[in-house]
Amino acid sequence: MKKSDCLIKKAAALLFTVAVAAVSLAGCGDTLGKETEAYSREESLKEIDAYWNEIKPSYVQAPLDIYDDADESVTLADISTFPIVVEGKGQIDIEVAAATEMSSKAPDDWMVEAAEKFNSKRNQVGGKTVSVSVRKITSGEAVTYMEDGGYRPDVFAPSNSAWGDMLEAKGFKKVTLAERVAGNTAGILMEKNTYETFKSKYGDVTVDKVLEASLAGDLTFAYTNPYTSSTGLNILAAMLKAFDPADPLSDAAAGKLLDYQKQSPPVAYTTSVLREQAAKGIIKAMVMEEQAYRNTPELKSYVYTPAGIRHDHPLYTFDYVDSEKQEAAKLFTEFLKSSDMQNLATKKGFNLHDDYKTQDPGLDGAGWISAQKIWKASKDGGRPIIAVFVSDVSGSMDGLPINSLKESLNSASKYIGSDNYIGLVSYNDRVYIDLPIEQFDATQRAYFSGAVKQLTASGGTATYDAVLVGLKLIEDKMEEVPDAKPMLFVLSDGDANRGVNLDRTTKIVGGLDVPVYSIGYNLSGGSAEDQLRKLSSVNEAALINAGSDDIVNQLRNLFNVQL
């Protein structure tokens, strides 16, 4: 493995999987307050002006990195960042790329249990023992790695058929082993009171009526990233179909999606993130797979309504797979379809709503890809993002953390749209403006790359001084671009031990209403984690404890969703 890959794998995940905003049903008597009492906006602006004069940040000249030629393939971490959860030992071993709702921990482990039972039988093909290895990976990531990363699983088990159609459109010749191995649906989940209020005004829950309520200001509806989430992709297509039943990919449908995005909450990375937020009572209306809903007791007060296409987990192999492995794949498919394995699937929350018929949006593989592109162009509602990355360069970040931060941030920045405005601040005992905020065109990208590459770690940790400097830069740029959406990202590995205190900072953050996303390195439940969580909770942003291996993927997916 390359040294750079090792740095990435061993480093903590730099940024969060998702920026899920708190959402509520407007007009139904349910709002979510901030955890910290905030200053008024006027008071906050006066505070950051005063602190700016005390902190006296230093400007650092960023070099123009004209040699930054990393392509998008660099933003893919090694496929091993998606773990093998069952390892086969047979003479013929087939690898199955399996959707996470059946390759994770119980109760989302149907494929794991099934593969282990299959392996214990020691089936044979041509006198050779057969086994199955299972890789846990989202359907969207599997498609990305197959197209851009050279990944070649023997069998693909996505959540729904859209991903298989997309692979075919990308030039892969698939062989369908089964149209269904574990029945499931995706749909709309509403908190019970929200559901009753909605139904009294709009009638039955359908995608078009949810959109109508959202556009009328009666409902805020959260959905997931259609590049990684099967449910997000499914509901996106259903939304486009509702906007234009005759042609979901028309300019009219795209325009209506743009209007919708202007008032919708930020898109979440995966359905599991929404499930966690809903379980906390934060989200009242969202997309969800039925199996995930059934397996989350905290969601008993929510009402589920299926929508879009079915999620029946088809099974595919490909023409690049040799004949022995294809025969082994057929054996495994028949095993999955056996009554014992189907009963197990039912126990795991699958095979419900078998009477539900797919609501076909009429898209082929190229159409699903086009739907993603329409979403990508409209996800910010036509509003650019103004963002500052606030990076901890104190002594504890020296070595592996700072090297990983630099390499990964620059690689994944390829996904930041050129219509956004990006700046960089770093800090130790002091605060440094490494790159003032400007539009992220080719020149700003080159300066950003140069600024990141020259970061070095030493000294103390004045986290909240740097947060206030970042906020000041954002507020000043907002005067030039008043319709933009502000965001602040804080990357740190420890307690602040210099400068402004947390309580004063959170009051200012609350008054300015800027989401602050915290990325903590190697946190272990101590005061550093508590501080960063409090900072991010002010405006319902997120804290990610950077403890996973897929730092590059986290950044890539974050930027796909947010920037």
C-alpha positions, 0 to 999 in steps of 0.5 A, spaced: 500 500 500 502 506 498 505 511 503 499 516 502 494 511 502 496 509 509 496 516 512 489 516 509 487 510 512 490 510 519 488 518 520 481 519 523 476 521 518 477 529 517 470 531 516 463 529 517 458 524 513 453 529 513 451 536 515 444 534 517 440 540 519 434 540 524 428 540 521 421 541 523 414 541 521 412 549 519 405 551 522 404 545 526 406 548 533 413 544 533 420 548 533 426 546 535 430 551 539 437 552 540 441 549 546 445 555 548 442 562 549 444 567 543 446 574 543 442 578 538 445 578 531 447 586 532 450 584 539 454 578 535 457 582 530 459 587 535 463 582 539 466 579 533 469 586 531 471 587 538 475 580 538 478 581 531 482 587 534 484 583 540 486 577 536 489 580 531 490 575 526 496 574 521 495 574 514 499 568 511 501 569 503 499 563 500 503 560 494 500 559 487 500 551 487 500 551 479 503 543 480 496 541 483 494 536 478 491 530 482 485 527 479 478 525 482 481 518 482 485 520 488 479 522 492 477 514 492 480 511 498 483 504 498 477 499 497 479 496 504 476 502 507 469 498 506 470 492 510 470 485 509 465 482 514 465 475 512 471 472 509 470 466 505 475 460 505 473 456 499 477 454 493 472 458 489 471 464 493 466 470 490 466 477 493 459 480 494 458 488 494 452 488 499 448 494 501 449 496 508 442 495 510 444 487 510 451 487 511 452 491 518 451 489 525 444 486 527 439 487 525 442 489 519 446 483 518 441 478 513 447 477 508 452 476 513 448 471 517 446 468 510 453 468 507 456 464 514 451 459 513 452 458 506 460 457 507 458 452 513 455 447 508 461 447 503 458 447 497 462 445 491 462 447 483 467 442 479 469 438 485 472 445 488 469 448 495 465 454 494 465 460 499 462 467 499 466 473 502 461 480 503 464 487 503 459 492 507 458 498 502 453 503 500 450 501 493 452 508 491 459 507 493 460 500 490 458 504 483 463 509 484 468 504 485 467 500 480 466 506 475 472 510 477 476 505 482 477 499 478 473 495 483 470 488 480 466 485 485 464 478 483 456 479 485 453 486 486 447 486 491 444 493 491 438 496 495 434 497 488 435 496 481 437 503 479 444 502 481 444 496 476 441 500 470 446 505 472 452 500 471 449 498 465 449 505 462 456 506 464 458 500 460 458 494 465 455 488 462 451 485 468 448 478 468 441 478 473 442 472 478 435 475 481 430 480 481 429 480 488 433 476 494 430 481 500 424 485 499 423 492 501 420 499 500 423 506 501 418 511 503 416 517 507 416 517 514 412 522 519 412 523 526 405 521 528 402 528 530 405 531 524 402 525 519 395 527 522 396 534 521 398 533 514 393 528 512 387 533 515 389 538 510 392 534 504 390 527 504 394 521 503 401 521 503 404 521 496 410 525 494 407 530 490 403 532 496 409 532 500 412 537 495 406 541 495 406 542 503 413 543 502 412 549 497 407 552 501 411 552 507 407 547 511 412 541 511 420 541 511 422 534 508 429 531 509 432 526 504 438 523 503 444 524 498 442 521 491 449 519 490 450 514 495 443 513 498 438 508 494 433 511 498 435 518 496 436 516 489 429 513 489 425 519 492 429 524 488 426 521 481 419 520 484 420 528 486 422 529 479 416 525 476 411 529 481 414 535 478 413 533 471 409 527 470 410 527 462 418 528 463 422 527 469 428 530 466 425 536 463 427 543 464 421 544 467 422 539 472 429 541 474 426 548 475 421 546 480 426 542 484 431 548 484 425 552 487 424 546 492 431 546 494 431 553 496 427 552 502 429 544 503 434 542 509 441 540 507 441 533 504 443 528 509 449 523 507 445 516 508 438 514 511 442 511 517 444 518 519 436 520 518 434 514 522 439 517 528 436 524 528 429 521 527 430 517 533 432 523 537 426 527 535 429 532 531 426 530 524 419 530 523 418 528 516 424 524 512 425 519 507 426 512 510 427 504 508 421 500 511 426 495 514 430 501 517 424 503 520 422 497 523 428 496 526 428 502 530 424 502 536 425 509 537 421 511 531 414 507 533 411 514 534 412 515 526 408 513 520 411 510 514 408 510 507 412 507 501 413 511 495 417 510 489 420 504 486 421 497 490 428 496 494 428 488 493 435 487 493 437 484 486 443 480 485 448 481 479 454 478 476 458 481 470 461 478 464 468 479 467 467 474 472 469 467 470 464 461 469 466 457 475 465 463 480 458 465 476 456 458 477 458 459 485 454 465 484 448 461 482 448 457 488 449 462 493 443 466 489 438 459 490 441 459 497 438 466 499 432 465 496 430 458 500 425 458 505 430 458 511 433 464 508 427 468 506 424 467 513 431 470 516 430 476 512 423 477 514 425 476 522 431 482 520 425 486 517 425 485 510 419 482 506 414 487 508 409 491 504 409 485 498 403 488 496 406 495 494 407 496 487 413 500 484 411 507 482 416 507 476 419 514 474 420 511 467 428 512 467 433 507 464 440 507 467 442 514 463 436 517 466 438 515 473 445 518 472 441 525 469 437 525 475 443 525 479 446 531 475 440 535 475 440 534 483 447 536 483 446 543 479 440 545 484 441 542 491 443 549 493 437 552 491 441 557 486 445 560 492 452 559 493 456 557 499 461 561 503 465 557 507 471 557 511 475 551 514 478 552 521 484 548 521 488 546 528 495 546 527 497 546 534 503 541 536 498 535 537 497 535 530 504 534 528 506 528 524 500 523 521 494 528 523 496 534 519 499 530 513 493 526 512 489 533 513 493 536 508 493 531 503 485 529 503 483 536 504 486 538 497 484 531 494 477 532 495 477 539 494 476 537 487 469 536 488 467 543 491 463 547 486 466 553 482 460 558 484 462 557 492 466 562 496 472 558 500 477 561 505 482 557 510 484 559 517 489 556 521 491 556 529 495 554 534 497 560 540 495 565 534 490 565 528 492 565 521 488 567 515 492 563 510 487 564 504 481 570 504 475 568 502 474 568 494 470 565 489 473 558 488 475 558 481 481 555 478 486 561 481 483 560 488 483 553 487 491 553 486 492 558 492 487 553 496 492 548 495 498 552 496 495 554 503 494 547 505 500 544 503 504 549 507 501 548 513 505 546 519 504 544 526 506 547 533 504 550 539 498 551 543 490 551 541 486 557 541 480 554 537 475 559 539 479 565 537 480 562 530 472 560 530 471 568 531 476 570 526 472 565 521 466 568 522 468 575 521 471 573 514 464 570 513 460 576 515 464 580 511 463 576 505 456 576 506 455 583 505 458 582 498 454 576 497 448 577 501 444 571 498 449 566 500 449 560 505 454 560 510 458 554 513 464 554 518 468 547 519 472 546 525 478 541 524 481 540 531 484 534 536 483 537 543 481 542 548 482 549 547 487 552 552 488 559 549 484 565 548 476 566 548 472 561 552 467 556 549 460 559 552 462 566 549 463 563 543 457 559 542 452 565 544 456 569 538 455 563 533 447 563 535 446 570 534 449 569 527 446 563 525 452 560 522 452 552 522 459 550 525 461 543 523 466 540 528 471 534 526 474 532 532 481 527 531 481 521 536 476 524 541 474 519 547 468 522 550 472 527 554 472 535 555 474 536 548 469 532 545 464 535 549 466 542 547 466 541 540 459 537 540 456 544 544 459 548 539 456 544 533 449 543 537 448 551 537 445 551 530 444 544 529 450 542 525 454 536 527 460 533 530 464 527 527 469 524 531 474 522 526 475 515 528 474 511 521 479 510 516 475 513 510 477 520 510 478 521 503 471 518 502 468 522 507 470 529 504 468 527 497 461 525 499 461 531 504 463 536 498 458 532 493 452 534 498 454 541 501 459 544 496 
